[in-house]
Amino acid sequence: MTEGQEPEDSSSAGIPLCVDLDGTLIRGDLLYEALARLSKRGLVPLIQAPFWLSRGKAGFKREVANRVALEPSSLPYDERLIEFLRGEKRRGRRLVLVTASDRRWAEQVAAHLELFDEVMGSDGSTNLVGETKARALVERFGDRGFDYAGNGPADLPVWKKARRAIAVNAPPAIENGLRQDGNLAESFPSVPLTAKTLVEAIRMRQWVKNLLVFIPIVTAHKLQDGAILAAGALAFAAMSLCASGIYLLNDLLDLDSDRKHPKKHGRPIASGRLPIPYAVVLSLVLMASGFAISLYLPVDAVKLIGVYLVATTAYSLSLKRRVLLDVFTLSFLYTLRVLLGGAATGLLLSPWFLAFSVFTFLSLAFCKRASELVRLKRSEAIEAHGRAYFTWDHLVVQTCGITSAYLAAIVLALYLQSDTVRRFYASPAWLWLLVPVFLYWISRIWVLVNRGEMDEDPVLFATRDRVTYLTALLGAAVLVLATYGPFNLPGVQP
């Protein structure tokens, strides 16, 4: 609200307050929200959508509304405006929801909020926007017979016919113009899109997972090779940009699930801080940029980037809602990062190490799902929204994850005995200490999962966990002993 603004006088009680929906009452646009949900149904509806435009914009919106049911309770409302409207309602003022969105959706929103006395919206033949909306309101309430709350250029014709204007999330130029016209009664300034919001949206903190591309360099003792490190850095950059593009796509498809989640509801897209059209463009730019960078790598690396884009898209569209397929896909995507590092640098992976990676990442993928189920069980929920699991599945999920962890430890022990590993070390017997170190770390992870103390992403948890860093230092010490130790581990055959 504008500082120093005088309260509405008593004469306003008899003047209806008409409120726009998209960009005003909610931080977003219902049509874009619906199209995001429609895309979850596969390619067929998206291919059909352009043909619906033959019925005009209003007809297009009606076709989409016929196919997509919104959840008004989870929409990103502008709470500042909601509170203002409640105050106006208590003073006996008539509130009208008037929107270019389809009337069916508008009625659902009005029924949920229980604030509006009347709803006006597009009806399949008339697109209630701009001059059309202005004429409809003048016919209904008369010239200067209503106040209007809007947000953008499309609302300028309406404000010209309104007695008073209320600007909500309006660009500064529009707000200043209304103020100069002496028509601005209230102002709810927009929250600017910041670099911090963009960084949060692309989940830059998740890039730590892509450090897995450097594992082949580490295991091959090539950290001092500049050309190989440069190839690894390119692979890291390509994977990170592609992953961020996919994260945005995933958030677009998971709007309803994220808004019902105790933590994810604050994500930029779910909260309305990042508009959906911006998110779509940013997603495409990031994926295209990542793929373009991969073209500087060997052909096999380019193929793996392509496989990653296809697999993650399939995961976002469908596989994440399939029991076990979601977990195995996550494990594959982790392993693919290691494979990419090998393909980018030409350092081929041992089958033993590949098997160790598969079982370890499978355990961590089960860990991610198990932590979510434990949290839901404690909240007395029954089903994981957007997932195909029930809370009573947590015992099976935990068993599968712990089993995978211990299989990984067995494979690690066999891998450390292979000639491929032993030829790099002067005292290879010390490497056996890596097995109990790994077993301690992975076992502790699962204890924390069972206690409900694990974040839903174990990899990110590990980056913030002091014990993980201490364990990593202990593992590094073992490697130093194996590399430079003057003698082998006593009592162990070298």
VEXMARNU-266931 format. One record per residue (C-alpha): residue number from 1; residue in three letters; x, y, z. Coordinates in nm, 2 decimals. Example, Ala and Ser with C-alpha at 12.3 -4.5 7.8 and 13.67 -1.06 7.14 Angstrom:
<sites>
    i   aa      xx      yy      zz
    1  Ala    1.23   -0.45    0.78
    2  Ser    1.37   -0.11    0.71
</sites>
This chain:
<sites>
    i   aa      xx      yy      zz
    1  Met    0.00    0.00    0.00
    2  Thr    0.13    0.35   -0.08
    3  Glu    0.28    0.52    0.23
    4  Gly    0.08    0.81    0.36
    5  Gln   -0.23    0.70    0.16
    6  Glu   -0.55    0.81    0.32
    7  Pro   -0.80    0.54    0.40
    8  Glu   -1.10    0.49    0.16
    9  Asp   -1.38    0.73    0.24
   10  Ser   -1.72    0.60    0.34
   11  Ser   -1.85    0.66   -0.01
   12  Ser   -1.64    0.37   -0.14
   13  Ala   -1.87    0.12    0.04
   14  Gly   -2.13    0.16   -0.23
   15  Ile   -1.88    0.14   -0.51
   16  Pro   -1.79   -0.22   -0.62
   17  Leu   -1.43   -0.31   -0.62
   18  Cys   -1.34   -0.52   -0.93
   19  Val   -1.03   -0.73   -0.90
   20  Asp   -0.82   -0.89   -1.18
   21  Leu   -0.70   -1.24   -1.12
   22  Asp   -0.39   -1.32   -1.33
   23  Gly   -0.08   -1.13   -1.20
   24  Thr   -0.30   -0.94   -0.95
   25  Leu   -0.49   -1.18   -0.72
   26  Ile   -0.23   -1.45   -0.79
   27  Arg    0.14   -1.42   -0.87
   28  Gly    0.11   -1.59   -1.21
   29  Asp   -0.13   -1.67   -1.49
   30  Leu   -0.39   -1.95   -1.48
   31  Leu   -0.35   -2.03   -1.84
   32  Tyr    0.02   -2.09   -1.80
   33  Glu   -0.04   -2.29   -1.49
   34  Ala   -0.29   -2.50   -1.68
   35  Leu   -0.06   -2.55   -1.98
   36  Ala    0.21   -2.67   -1.74
   37  Arg   -0.03   -2.93   -1.60
   38  Leu   -0.14   -3.02   -1.95
   39  Ser    0.21   -3.10   -2.06
   40  Lys    0.23   -3.38   -1.79
   41  Arg   -0.02   -3.58   -2.00
   42  Gly    0.22   -3.63   -2.29
   43  Leu    0.27   -3.49   -2.63
   44  Val   -0.08   -3.55   -2.77
   45  Pro   -0.25   -3.26   -2.59
   46  Leu    0.04   -3.03   -2.66
   47  Ile    0.02   -3.11   -3.03
   48  Gln   -0.36   -3.05   -3.03
   49  Ala   -0.33   -2.72   -2.84
   50  Pro   -0.23   -2.50   -3.14
   51  Phe   -0.54   -2.62   -3.33
   52  Trp   -0.76   -2.50   -3.04
   53  Leu   -0.65   -2.14   -3.13
   54  Ser   -0.88   -2.16   -3.43
   55  Arg   -1.16   -2.09   -3.19
   56  Gly   -1.00   -1.77   -3.08
   57  Lys   -0.83   -1.69   -2.75
   58  Ala   -1.15   -1.74   -2.54
   59  Gly   -1.22   -2.07   -2.72
   60  Phe   -0.86   -2.18   -2.66
   61  Lys   -0.89   -2.11   -2.29
   62  Arg   -1.22   -2.30   -2.27
   63  Glu   -1.06   -2.60   -2.44
   64  Val   -0.78   -2.60   -2.19
   65  Ala   -1.02   -2.55   -1.90
   66  Asn   -1.22   -2.85   -2.02
   67  Arg   -0.91   -3.06   -1.98
   68  Val   -0.73   -2.92   -1.68
   69  Ala   -0.87   -2.89   -1.33
   70  Leu   -0.68   -2.64   -1.12
   71  Glu   -0.63   -2.67   -0.74
   72  Pro   -0.73   -2.32   -0.62
   73  Ser   -0.61   -2.39   -0.26
   74  Ser   -0.25   -2.42   -0.38
   75  Leu   -0.23   -2.11   -0.61
   76  Pro    0.03   -1.85   -0.52
   77  Tyr   -0.20   -1.57   -0.40
   78  Asp   -0.07   -1.22   -0.32
   79  Glu   -0.14   -1.22    0.05
   80  Arg   -0.11   -0.84    0.07
   81  Leu   -0.40   -0.80   -0.16
   82  Ile   -0.60   -1.08    0.00
   83  Glu   -0.57   -0.90    0.34
   84  Phe   -0.68   -0.57    0.18
   85  Leu   -0.98   -0.74    0.02
   86  Arg   -1.08   -0.89    0.35
   87  Gly   -1.08   -0.55    0.51
   88  Glu   -1.29   -0.41    0.23
   89  Lys   -1.53   -0.70    0.27
   90  Arg   -1.57   -0.64    0.64
   91  Arg   -1.67   -0.28    0.56
   92  Gly   -1.95   -0.41    0.35
   93  Arg   -1.80   -0.35    0.01
   94  Arg   -1.91   -0.55   -0.30
   95  Leu   -1.62   -0.74   -0.45
   96  Val   -1.62   -0.86   -0.81
   97  Leu   -1.36   -1.10   -0.96
   98  Val   -1.32   -1.01   -1.32
   99  Thr   -1.06   -1.19   -1.53
  100  Ala   -0.95   -1.28   -1.88
  101  Ser   -0.91   -1.64   -1.75
  102  Asp   -1.19   -1.89   -1.82
  103  Arg   -1.49   -1.83   -1.60
  104  Arg   -1.48   -2.19   -1.48
  105  Trp   -1.15   -2.14   -1.32
  106  Ala   -1.24   -1.80   -1.18
  107  Glu   -1.55   -1.95   -1.01
  108  Gln   -1.33   -2.21   -0.85
  109  Val   -1.10   -1.95   -0.71
  110  Ala   -1.39   -1.74   -0.59
  111  Ala   -1.54   -2.04   -0.42
  112  His   -1.22   -2.11   -0.24
  113  Leu   -1.15   -1.76   -0.12
  114  Glu   -1.51   -1.69   -0.02
  115  Leu   -1.46   -1.32   -0.08
  116  Phe   -1.63   -1.23   -0.40
  117  Asp   -1.99   -1.15   -0.46
  118  Glu   -1.98   -1.19   -0.84
  119  Val   -1.75   -1.34   -1.10
  120  Met   -1.69   -1.23   -1.46
  121  Gly   -1.46   -1.41   -1.69
  122  Ser   -1.40   -1.53   -2.04
  123  Asp   -1.68   -1.77   -2.15
  124  Gly   -1.54   -1.95   -2.46
  125  Ser   -1.65   -1.68   -2.70
  126  Thr   -1.56   -1.35   -2.54
  127  Asn   -1.20   -1.29   -2.42
  128  Leu   -1.25   -1.06   -2.13
  129  Val   -0.94   -0.85   -2.15
  130  Gly   -0.84   -0.49   -2.22
  131  Glu   -1.10   -0.28   -2.40
  132  Thr   -1.35   -0.58   -2.39
  133  Lys   -1.32   -0.59   -2.01
  134  Ala   -1.36   -0.22   -1.98
  135  Arg   -1.68   -0.22   -2.19
  136  Ala   -1.82   -0.51   -1.99
  137  Leu   -1.76   -0.33   -1.66
  138  Val   -1.91    0.00   -1.78
  139  Glu   -2.22   -0.19   -1.90
  140  Arg   -2.24   -0.36   -1.56
  141  Phe   -2.16   -0.07   -1.33
  142  Gly   -2.15    0.25   -1.54
  143  Asp   -1.86    0.48   -1.63
  144  Arg   -1.66    0.56   -1.32
  145  Gly   -1.90    0.34   -1.13
  146  Phe   -1.64    0.09   -1.00
  147  Asp   -1.29    0.08   -0.87
  148  Tyr   -1.04   -0.16   -1.03
  149  Ala   -0.74   -0.36   -0.91
  150  Gly   -0.50   -0.47   -1.19
  151  Asn   -0.14   -0.52   -1.27
  152  Gly   -0.03   -0.45   -1.62
  153  Pro   -0.07   -0.28   -1.96
  154  Ala   -0.38   -0.48   -2.05
  155  Asp   -0.55   -0.31   -1.76
  156  Leu   -0.49    0.04   -1.88
  157  Pro   -0.82    0.07   -2.07
  158  Val   -1.01   -0.05   -1.76
  159  Trp   -0.84    0.20   -1.53
  160  Lys   -0.94    0.48   -1.76
  161  Lys   -1.31    0.38   -1.70
  162  Ala   -1.27    0.32   -1.33
  163  Arg   -1.33    0.57   -1.05
  164  Arg   -1.01    0.47   -0.87
  165  Ala   -0.72    0.25   -0.96
  166  Ile   -0.54    0.00   -0.74
  167  Ala   -0.20   -0.12   -0.88
  168  Val   -0.09   -0.46   -0.78
  169  Asn    0.26   -0.59   -0.89
  170  Ala    0.25   -0.32   -1.17
  171  Pro    0.56   -0.21   -1.35
  172  Pro    0.69    0.12   -1.20
  173  Ala    0.61    0.31   -1.53
  174  Ile    0.24    0.21   -1.51
  175  Glu    0.22    0.29   -1.14
  176  Asn    0.38    0.63   -1.19
  177  Gly    0.14    0.70   -1.48
  178  Leu   -0.16    0.62   -1.26
  179  Arg   -0.02    0.84   -0.99
  180  Gln    0.03    1.13   -1.22
  181  Asp   -0.33    1.09   -1.35
  182  Gly   -0.44    1.13   -0.98
  183  Asn   -0.63    0.80   -1.01
  184  Leu   -0.41    0.58   -0.79
  185  Ala   -0.59    0.49   -0.47
  186  Glu   -0.37    0.20   -0.35
  187  Ser   -0.04    0.05   -0.45
  188  Phe    0.11   -0.30   -0.38
  189  Pro    0.46   -0.28   -0.54
  190  Ser    0.59   -0.57   -0.73
  191  Val    0.88   -0.79   -0.59
  192  Pro    1.16   -0.76   -0.85
  193  Leu    1.31   -1.08   -1.00
  194  Thr    1.65   -1.10   -0.85
  195  Ala    1.97   -1.29   -0.93
  196  Lys    1.92   -1.47   -0.60
  197  Thr    1.59   -1.60   -0.72
  198  Leu    1.73   -1.72   -1.05
  199  Val    2.02   -1.90   -0.87
  200  Glu    1.77   -2.06   -0.64
  201  Ala    1.55   -2.16   -0.94
  202  Ile    1.83   -2.33   -1.13
  203  Arg    1.94   -2.50   -0.81
  204  Met    2.30   -2.41   -0.85
  205  Arg    2.37   -2.58   -0.51
  206  Gln    2.28   -2.91   -0.69
  207  Trp    2.58   -2.87   -0.92
  208  Val    2.79   -3.04   -0.65
  209  Lys    2.64   -3.37   -0.78
  210  Asn    2.81   -3.30   -1.11
  211  Leu    3.16   -3.32   -0.95
  212  Leu    3.11   -3.69   -1.01
  213  Val    3.25   -3.63   -1.36
  214  Phe    3.59   -3.59   -1.20
  215  Ile    3.59   -3.93   -1.04
  216  Pro    3.76   -4.11   -1.34
  217  Ile    4.03   -3.84   -1.33
  218  Val    4.09   -3.90   -0.96
  219  Thr    4.09   -4.28   -0.98
  220  Ala    4.33   -4.27   -1.28
  221  His    4.57   -4.03   -1.09
  222  Lys    4.55   -3.77   -1.36
  223  Leu    4.49   -3.46   -1.15
  224  Gln    4.81   -3.30   -1.28
  225  Asp    4.71   -3.34   -1.65
  226  Gly    4.59   -3.00   -1.76
  227  Ala    4.42   -3.12   -2.08
  228  Ile    4.23   -3.39   -1.90
  229  Leu    4.12   -3.15   -1.63
  230  Ala    4.00   -2.90   -1.89
  231  Ala    3.79   -3.18   -2.05
  232  Gly    3.65   -3.26   -1.71
  233  Ala    3.57   -2.90   -1.65
  234  Leu    3.38   -2.88   -1.99
  235  Ala    3.19   -3.19   -1.90
  236  Phe    3.10   -3.04   -1.56
  237  Ala    2.98   -2.72   -1.72
  238  Ala    2.77   -2.90   -1.98
  239  Met    2.61   -3.13   -1.73
  240  Ser    2.54   -2.85   -1.48
  241  Leu    2.37   -2.63   -1.74
  242  Cys    2.16   -2.92   -1.87
  243  Ala    2.07   -3.03   -1.52
  244  Ser    1.96   -2.68   -1.42
  245  Gly    1.74   -2.67   -1.73
  246  Ile    1.58   -3.00   -1.64
  247  Tyr    1.53   -2.88   -1.28
  248  Leu    1.32   -2.59   -1.41
  249  Leu    1.12   -2.83   -1.63
  250  Asn    1.07   -3.06   -1.33
  251  Asp    0.94   -2.77   -1.11
  252  Leu    0.70   -2.67   -1.38
  253  Leu    0.56   -3.02   -1.39
  254  Asp    0.55   -3.05   -1.02
  255  Leu    0.36   -2.73   -0.93
  256  Asp    0.08   -2.90   -0.73
  257  Ser    0.31   -3.14   -0.55
  258  Asp    0.56   -2.87   -0.46
  259  Arg    0.30   -2.64   -0.33
  260  Lys    0.17   -2.91   -0.09
  261  His    0.52   -2.99    0.03
  262  Pro    0.64   -2.83    0.36
  263  Lys    0.97   -2.72    0.21
  264  Lys    0.93   -2.71   -0.16
  265  His    0.63   -2.47   -0.16
  266  Gly    0.88   -2.18   -0.14
  267  Arg    1.06   -2.27   -0.46
  268  Pro    1.06   -1.97   -0.71
  269  Ile    0.81   -2.12   -0.96
  270  Ala    0.58   -2.27   -0.70
  271  Ser    0.57   -1.95   -0.50
  272  Gly    0.51   -1.73   -0.81
  273  Arg    0.84   -1.54   -0.77
  274  Leu    0.96   -1.67   -1.11
  275  Pro    0.69   -1.64   -1.38
  276  Ile    0.62   -1.96   -1.58
  277  Pro    0.70   -1.81   -1.92
  278  Tyr    1.04   -1.69   -1.79
  279  Ala    1.10   -2.04   -1.65
  280  Val    1.03   -2.21   -1.98
  281  Val    1.26   -1.98   -2.17
  282  Leu    1.54   -2.01   -1.91
  283  Ser    1.50   -2.39   -1.92
  284  Leu    1.54   -2.41   -2.29
  285  Val    1.84   -2.17   -2.29
  286  Leu    2.02   -2.36   -2.02
  287  Met    1.97   -2.70   -2.19
  288  Ala    2.07   -2.56   -2.53
  289  Ser    2.38   -2.40   -2.38
  290  Gly    2.48   -2.72   -2.20
  291  Phe    2.44   -2.93   -2.51
  292  Ala    2.64   -2.67   -2.71
  293  Ile    2.93   -2.69   -2.47
  294  Ser    2.92   -3.07   -2.49
  295  Leu    3.00   -3.04   -2.87
  296  Tyr    3.35   -2.95   -2.77
  297  Leu    3.39   -3.30   -2.61
  298  Pro    3.44   -3.64   -2.78
  299  Val    3.14   -3.78   -2.96
  300  Asp    3.07   -4.04   -2.68
  301  Ala    3.04   -3.76   -2.43
  302  Val    2.79   -3.58   -2.65
  303  Lys    2.58   -3.90   -2.68
  304  Leu    2.58   -3.93   -2.30
  305  Ile    2.46   -3.57   -2.26
  306  Gly    2.18   -3.65   -2.51
  307  Val    2.09   -3.96   -2.31
  308  Tyr    2.08   -3.75   -1.99
  309  Leu    1.84   -3.50   -2.14
  310  Val    1.61   -3.77   -2.27
  311  Ala    1.62   -3.97   -1.94
  312  Thr    1.57   -3.68   -1.71
  313  Thr    1.28   -3.55   -1.93
  314  Ala    1.12   -3.90   -1.91
  315  Tyr    1.18   -3.90   -1.54
  316  Ser    1.00   -3.56   -1.50
  317  Leu    0.71   -3.65   -1.72
  318  Ser    0.64   -4.01   -1.61
  319  Leu    0.91   -4.22   -1.44
  320  Lys    0.91   -4.03   -1.11
  321  Arg    0.56   -4.15   -1.06
  322  Arg    0.64   -4.52   -1.11
  323  Val    0.73   -4.74   -0.82
  324  Leu    1.10   -4.84   -0.82
  325  Leu    1.15   -4.71   -1.18
  326  Asp    1.20   -4.37   -1.02
  327  Val    1.47   -4.50   -0.79
  328  Phe    1.65   -4.69   -1.06
  329  Thr    1.64   -4.39   -1.29
  330  Leu    1.79   -4.17   -1.02
  331  Ser    2.07   -4.43   -0.97
  332  Phe    2.13   -4.44   -1.35
  333  Leu    2.15   -4.06   -1.37
  334  Tyr    2.41   -4.05   -1.09
  335  Thr    2.61   -4.32   -1.26
  336  Leu    2.58   -4.14   -1.60
  337  Arg    2.77   -3.85   -1.45
  338  Val    3.07   -4.08   -1.38
  339  Leu    3.04   -4.23   -1.73
  340  Leu    3.04   -3.88   -1.88
  341  Gly    3.36   -3.80   -1.70
  342  Gly    3.52   -4.11   -1.85
  343  Ala    3.39   -4.04   -2.20
  344  Ala    3.50   -3.67   -2.19
  345  Thr    3.86   -3.75   -2.07
  346  Gly    3.91   -4.08   -2.25
  347  Leu    3.98   -4.25   -1.91
  348  Leu    3.78   -4.58   -1.93
  349  Leu    3.62   -4.71   -1.61
  350  Ser    3.68   -5.05   -1.46
  351  Pro    3.37   -5.27   -1.46
  352  Trp    3.43   -5.32   -1.09
  353  Phe    3.42   -4.95   -1.02
  354  Leu    3.11   -4.92   -1.24
  355  Ala    2.94   -5.19   -1.03
  356  Phe    3.04   -5.01   -0.71
  357  Ser    2.90   -4.68   -0.84
  358  Val    2.57   -4.85   -0.94
  359  Phe    2.51   -5.01   -0.60
  360  Thr    2.61   -4.69   -0.41
  361  Phe    2.39   -4.46   -0.61
  362  Leu    2.11   -4.70   -0.59
  363  Ser    2.14   -4.70   -0.22
  364  Leu    2.14   -4.32   -0.21
  365  Ala    1.84   -4.31   -0.44
  366  Phe    1.65   -4.54   -0.21
  367  Cys    1.77   -4.32    0.07
  368  Lys    1.61   -4.01   -0.09
  369  Arg    1.27   -4.18   -0.12
  370  Ala    1.29   -4.35    0.22
  371  Ser    1.36   -4.01    0.40
  372  Glu    1.05   -3.87    0.24
  373  Leu    0.83   -4.17    0.34
  374  Val    0.96   -4.15    0.70
  375  Arg    0.87   -3.78    0.72
  376  Leu    0.52   -3.85    0.58
  377  Lys    0.47   -4.14    0.82
  378  Arg    0.55   -3.91    1.11
  379  Ser    0.30   -3.66    0.98
  380  Glu    0.04   -3.94    0.97
  381  Ala    0.00   -3.90    0.59
  382  Ile   -0.09   -4.20    0.38
  383  Glu    0.05   -4.13    0.03
  384  Ala    0.34   -3.93   -0.11
  385  His    0.18   -3.67   -0.33
  386  Gly    0.31   -3.69   -0.69
  387  Arg    0.48   -4.03   -0.61
  388  Ala    0.36   -4.39   -0.63
  389  Tyr    0.45   -4.48   -0.27
  390  Phe    0.25   -4.52    0.04
  391  Thr    0.39   -4.46    0.39
  392  Trp    0.39   -4.83    0.47
  393  Asp    0.63   -4.89    0.19
  394  His    0.91   -4.74    0.39
  395  Leu    1.03   -5.07    0.53
  396  Val    1.07   -5.22    0.19
  397  Val    1.24   -4.91    0.05
  398  Gln    1.48   -4.90    0.35
  399  Thr    1.56   -5.27    0.31
  400  Cys    1.64   -5.23   -0.06
  401  Gly    1.86   -4.93    0.01
  402  Ile    2.06   -5.09    0.29
  403  Thr    2.11   -5.41    0.09
  404  Ser    2.24   -5.20   -0.20
  405  Ala    2.48   -5.02    0.03
  406  Tyr    2.63   -5.34    0.16
  407  Leu    2.65   -5.49   -0.19
  408  Ala    2.85   -5.18   -0.29
  409  Ala    3.09   -5.25    0.00
  410  Ile    3.14   -5.60   -0.12
  411  Val    3.21   -5.48   -0.48
  412  Leu    3.45   -5.22   -0.34
  413  Ala    3.65   -5.49   -0.16
  414  Leu    3.67   -5.69   -0.48
  415  Tyr    3.76   -5.38   -0.68
  416  Leu    4.04   -5.29   -0.45
  417  Gln    4.19   -5.63   -0.50
  418  Ser    4.20   -5.59   -0.88
  419  Asp    4.53   -5.53   -1.07
  420  Thr    4.37   -5.21   -1.22
  421  Val    4.38   -5.05   -0.88
  422  Arg    4.69   -5.21   -0.72
  423  Arg    4.92   -5.10   -1.00
  424  Phe    4.88   -4.73   -0.89
  425  Tyr    4.99   -4.78   -0.53
  426  Ala    5.32   -4.86   -0.36
  427  Ser    5.15   -5.02   -0.05
  428  Pro    4.80   -5.13   -0.18
  429  Ala    4.72   -5.33    0.13
  430  Trp    4.62   -5.01    0.31
  431  Leu    4.33   -4.97    0.06
  432  Trp    4.14   -5.23    0.26
  433  Leu    4.07   -4.97    0.52
  434  Leu    3.85   -4.79    0.27
  435  Val    3.59   -5.07    0.31
  436  Pro    3.52   -5.01    0.68
  437  Val    3.53   -4.63    0.62
  438  Phe    3.27   -4.66    0.35
  439  Leu    3.06   -4.90    0.56
  440  Tyr    3.06   -4.66    0.85
  441  Trp    2.95   -4.36    0.63
  442  Ile    2.67   -4.54    0.45
  443  Ser    2.55   -4.71    0.76
  444  Arg    2.53   -4.38    0.94
  445  Ile    2.34   -4.23    0.65
  446  Trp    2.07   -4.50    0.69
  447  Val    2.05   -4.46    1.07
  448  Leu    1.98   -4.09    1.01
  449  Val    1.72   -4.18    0.75
  450  Asn    1.54   -4.41    1.00
  451  Arg    1.55   -4.13    1.26
  452  Gly    1.40   -3.88    1.02
  453  Glu    1.71   -3.66    1.05
  454  Met    1.81   -3.69    0.68
  455  Asp    1.73   -3.43    0.42
  456  Glu    1.54   -3.57    0.12
  457  Asp    1.86   -3.55   -0.09
  458  Pro    2.14   -3.74    0.07
  459  Val    2.40   -3.59   -0.16
  460  Leu    2.32   -3.24   -0.06
  461  Phe    2.31   -3.35    0.30
  462  Ala    2.66   -3.49    0.27
  463  Thr    2.79   -3.15    0.14
  464  Arg    2.68   -3.00    0.47
  465  Asp    2.76   -3.29    0.71
  466  Arg    3.07   -3.25    0.92
  467  Val    3.10   -3.63    0.98
  468  Thr    3.10   -3.68    0.60
  469  Tyr    3.40   -3.44    0.57
  470  Leu    3.58   -3.62    0.85
  471  Thr    3.52   -3.95    0.68
  472  Ala    3.64   -3.82    0.35
  473  Leu    3.96   -3.69    0.52
  474  Leu    4.01   -4.04    0.67
  475  Gly    3.96   -4.20    0.33
  476  Ala    4.21   -3.95    0.18
  477  Ala    4.46   -4.04    0.45
  478  Val    4.42   -4.41    0.36
  479  Leu    4.49   -4.33   -0.01
  480  Val    4.81   -4.13    0.09
  481  Leu    4.93   -4.43    0.29
  482  Ala    4.86   -4.66    0.00
  483  Thr    5.04   -4.43   -0.24
  484  Tyr    5.35   -4.32   -0.04
  485  Gly    5.36   -4.56    0.26
  486  Pro    5.70   -4.74    0.31
  487  Phe    5.53   -5.06    0.41
  488  Asn    5.19   -5.23    0.37
  489  Leu    4.92   -5.28    0.63
  490  Pro    5.06   -5.53    0.88
  491  Gly    4.90   -5.87    0.87
  492  Val    4.76   -5.82    0.52
  493  Gln    4.89   -5.99    0.21
  494  Pro    5.02   -5.71   -0.03
</sites>
